[in-house]
Amino acid sequence: MEEFKKILVLENEIEARLLDLVLNERNIPHQIRSYYDSAYNGIFQFQKGWGIVLAPESFREEIEAIYKELPLEETPDMENQENE
């Protein structure tokens, strides 16, 4: 079995759950690890991102391509609400 390597840094739990769902559907071996630590009240997530995706190096390109295709963009309606 191949060693798992850090493939991506995730910015939030929504990204993590969505990517996990797609990778599971495609039977791509992976682990998603959060940087959250209750002892430090989430300070590592603020500095490093929400967490990481670990997977065999041979799946890196496929995982990165899937991540880029995820519907994570903000919609125009959301942007307008933020500006108000």
Rosetta blueprint (number, residue, H / E / L):
1 M L
2 E L
3 E L
4 F E
5 K E
6 K E
7 I E
8 L E
9 V E
10 L E
11 E L
12 N L
13 E H
14 I H
15 E H
16 A H
17 R H
18 L H
19 L H
20 D H
21 L H
22 V H
23 L H
24 N H
25 E H
26 R L
27 N L
28 I L
29 P L
30 H L
31 Q E
32 I E
33 R E
34 S E
35 Y L
36 Y L
37 D L
38 S H
39 A H
40 Y H
41 N L
42 G L
43 I H
44 F H
45 Q H
46 F H
47 Q H
48 K H
49 G L
50 W L
51 G E
52 I E
53 V E
54 L E
55 A E
56 P E
57 E H
58 S H
59 F H
60 R H
61 E H
62 E H
63 I H
64 E H
65 A H
66 I H
67 Y H
68 K H
69 E H
70 L L
71 P L
72 L L
73 E L
74 E L
75 T L
76 P H
77 D H
78 M H
79 E H
80 N H
81 Q H
82 E H
83 N H
84 E L
